[in-house]
Amino acid sequence: MLRIASLSLPVLLGALWGAPAVSAPSAPLSAAAPAAATPAPSRKAEPVQVRLQTSDKVELSAQYFAPERVEEKVPGVLLVHDQGSKGADLLELAEYLANKGLGVLLLDLRGHGDSKDEVYDWKKADEKQQRAIWALAPKDLEAGAEFLSKRKELHSSKLVLMAHGKSSSLVVPHAIKDRNTLSTVLIQPEEKVYDFELKKELVELDGLPTLLMCGKGAKKAMAQVREAASPKGVEDSTCEVSCLTSKPKDVLSDKRLPKTVYNWLKEQI
């Protein structure tokens, strides 16, 4: 029995009278858009919750964004939040960098965020205790850097360190002694934190690409920091200043921050 419902008239007549079948005219090429015309949706980076242990046996909480389908090893980025803050404050920046194909570790320092415990709790600590907590925080960066160095998908000798606010006092000293550091990004860095002085410490980073990101009104101060940190002159300095139009306190929420950081970073990779 013929199923005539699905046949065009020329084809049906050919089947009934033995005449050669005539194909129905094809639709114009413009009738349907090619498959490639619809771009694939961009991947949203999904972090994995990890636990790190420091050399003094402190458990830290962190989120790791692994690069997707990498053909070759890529740099790892260690993001360090401000003093008294938490890693989640840098989540938007972490997601952006991860979506660009980098491996990103978003760390909660001891006593902060999900890393606080009965021994270390920044908000409950007095000033003396907070200073003691901060003095031990370099061990947290060491644990984070070690984690990234052991990831098979990451380049062990291409570590990018990024700090916000007072955590520049942790990131800069770490970068000075860690030969695997590729570059550093300091977002609205604090110039003096306890015994740490940014201008003096940056001199030790001479030769290592460093970006000073700041908000509106802080450009002059950061330019002075750059000048002081460039003993050979700013013309030959590897330290750069980039200023956003947002206020210093709003830098992290500035939508241009992630793109500005990444555009600078990809020139260093």
N, C-alpha and C positions, 0 to 999 in steps of 0.2 A: 504493500500500500504506500502510495506516495504521500510524503508530508509536505503538502503544498503551501502550508501557511508560511514557511520560512523561505520560499523561493520567489524570485522576481519573475515577472511575466515572461521575458524572453527565455529565461532558463526553463520555465514551466512548459512553454510551447515546444522547446527543443526536446524536452524529455518525452512529451506526448507524441510528437510526429517524427521523431528520429532525426530532426535537424540538428546541426552542430549547436552546441550551447553557446549563447552569447552572454558574456560577462556584463554585469551591471556596471555602469560608469562609476569610476572611483570618485570619492569626495575630493574637492579641491584641497590642495596641500595646506591652504591657510585655514581650513576648517577646524583643525585641531592643533594646539600648540605642541611643539616637541617636548619630550620628557625633560630634557635638560633645562628647559625654560624656568622650571620651578626649582629654586635653590634649596639645597638640603638645610634643614634647620641647624643652627650652630649648637654645638654640644655645650651643655652646662656642666661645669666641673662639679663633681661630687666627691667630697672628702671622706676619708676613712679615719675613724677615731683611733688613735694609737696612744700607748703608754710608754714613756721613756724613763729610764733609771739613771740618775746622775752618779758621779764617782763617789759621792757621800751617801748613796742609797736613798735618795729622795725620789719619789714617784711623781712624774710630771704628765700632764694631759696635753695632747696636741692633736691637730687635724692635719692629715697629709693628703695633698692633691697630687695624684700620680698622673704623669703625662699619658695621653692615650695613643696607642699604636705608633710608638716612636721607632724610626728606622735606624737611628743612631743615638748615642747617649747625649743627653741634654744637661744644662746646668741645673743645680738645685738652689732654691731660694729659701733662706731662713728669715721669717718675718718676726720681729720682736716688738711687742707692744710697749706703751709708755708705762712709767712707774705708777702703780696704783690702778692700772687699767686691766684689760684682758685681751686675749688674742682675737676674740670675736669682733673687736673694734676695727680690725684690719681685714675683715672677711671679704669685703668688696674688692679690695686690691688683690687679695689672694686668689679669688675666683677669676679675676681678669687675667692675671699672669698665668694661671693654670690653663685657661682656655686658649692662651697663646702658645701652649706646648711646653711649659716649664714645669718642673717638679717643685712643689711649694709646701713647706712645713710651717704651719701656723701654731706657734707655741704659747702656752700659758706658763709664765714664770712661776717659780715657787711662791706660795702665798697669794697667788692671783688666780682669778677665774676658777676653772675646775682643778687647778693644781693646789689649791689651799687645803690644809688639813689641820689637825689639832696642834701641830708644832708651828706651822707657818701659815699665818693668816694676816695679810697686810692691813686690812681694815680694822682688825682688833689690836694690832700691835701699836705700841707707843713709838715715839720718835727714835729712841735708842734701838729698839727692837727692829724697826724698819731699816735702819742703817745696817744692822747686822744681816738682815735678810738680803739686802741689796749687795752686800759684800760677798755673799755666797752665790749670787745669781750668775756669775761667769761660768760656774759649773753647769748651769742649765743650758747655756749656749754651746758648751762643749758637747753635751749630750745630744743636742739638736743637730750640730754639725756632724757628729759621728753617725747619727741615724742616716742623714742624707748621703754621706760618703759610702755607705754600705748598700745603697740601693743600686741594683743592677742596671736600671734604666737611666741612671744619672751619672754624669761625669764627676769622678771623685775629686778632681783637681780644679773644678770650676764651681766654686761656692760663691753665691751672691748673698750678702748680708744687708738687711734692711731694718732700720730702727725708726721708731717714732718717739719724739720728745726726749725724755731723760734716758731712755734706753740706748741713746748714742754713747753714753758712758760705759756701756757694756760691749757694744758692737765694735767700736773703734779699737779698744785694746785687744779684742779677739782677732780682728783683722790684721793687726800688727804682727801677731805671733803665728797666725795660721797661714802657712804658705799656699794653701789651697784656695785662698780667697781671690776671686776674680775681680770683684768690684764691691763698692758699698754705696748704699743710698740712705741718707739721713733726712728724715721728714720732720721739719720744724724742730731741729735739734736744740736741746738746752745747752747753753754755753758752759755752765758750771754746775756740776752735780757732786756734792761732797768734795773730795779731793781732785776730782776730774775736771780738767780745763780743756775744752774743745780745741781752742787755737793751738795749744802746745801739743796735744796728742795728734792732731792732724798733720803736723810736721813730719811725724814718724811714718805717716801713710804716703808721703811724697812718692809719686810714681805709680800709685794704685788708683785707678779711676774711681772718683768719688763724686756723687751728686748731692748737693744741698738743696732740698726742696723747702720752700717757705711760702707763707701767705703774704698778702698785701701789707705793707708796712714794715716787713722784716727783711726786705731785700738789702737795704744798706748795711744792716748788722751782719747778714750772711756774706756780703761782699767783703766786709772787713775781716771776717773769719777766713775767707778764702785767701785774702792777701797775706794775712799772718801765717797761714799754713803753706805758703808758696815761697820758700827761701830763694828759689831761683828766678822768681818773678812770675806774675800771673800769666804772662804770655806763654810760658812753658809749663804751666801748672796742669796737673791732671784732675784738679778739683774744679767743679763747675757749679754754678748757681742757677736755679730755675725758680721763678716766682709766679705763683698763681694770683688770681684777682680776689680770691676769698680771704677772709680774715684768718690770722694764724690759728685761732681756736677752731676754725671750720675747715681746715685743710683736708682732713680725712673724708669729709662729706663732699668735697669738690669733685664733680664728675670728670674733670680733666686730669685729675691726679693719676689714675691708673694708666691712661694712655700716654701721658707725659713721661712717667717712669719707664714704661715699656719701650717707648721709642728711643729713649736714651740708652736703655739697657741693651737693646739688640745691636747697637753700634759697638758695644764692648765685647759681645759674645763672638 
